[in-house]
């Protein structure tokens, strides 16, 4: 977990797990349109077991560096 002090208040975002990322990917609604990256939810769901670990590392690195 990373913590930052902002205006004398502590703010923290917990790290996420690979299981959480995986579960979010497999529960995507494939009837929704693609985003600006043009990657469909169907492809993300199919690739979930392979991409979840890498996405978890990226998300947690973003949290730890406080760069979004």
N, C-alpha and C positions, 0 to 999 in steps of 0.2 A: 504494500500500500504506500502511496506517496501522499505526503501532507505538505500543504503550502499555507503560509500565513497571509491573509488578505484582510487589510483594515482591522488588524488585531483579532481576527477570527480565523480559526483553523478550518480548512477545507480539505477533504480527502476523497480520493477515488480508489476503491479497492481494485486490486489486480483481478483479472478474470481467468477462468480455467479453460482448458481445451474442451472439456465436456460441455461447458456453457456455450462456447462458440459453435461447436458441432450441433448442439440442440437447436440453436437459433437458425442455423443454416438448413437443417432438415425440416424445419417448420415454416419455411418461406412459402408464401402463396404463389403458386406457379401461374395463376391467372392474372397476376399484376404485370404491368408493362415494365420494360427494362428502364434502368436509369441512364444517366449520361454516359456511363461506361459501356452501355450496350451488352452487358452480360445478363443473360436471362436467369431467373430464379431456378428454372429447371436445371441449367448447367451448374449453378452453385450447389444445388441439392445433390446432384450426381457426384460432384467433386468434393463434397463435404469431408469425407474421411481423409482425403489427401491434403486439402488446403486449410483445414481447421488448425493444425499445429502452427503453421506459418502465420496465419492471421492472428492467432493468440499471441505469438511473440511480437508481432507488429503492434497490436493494440496495447500490450503491456509495456512495450518500449515507449510508446507515445504517452502513456500514463506516467511512467517514471521520469520522463524528461519534461513533462508538462508542455508538450508540443502537439498541437492538434491541427 
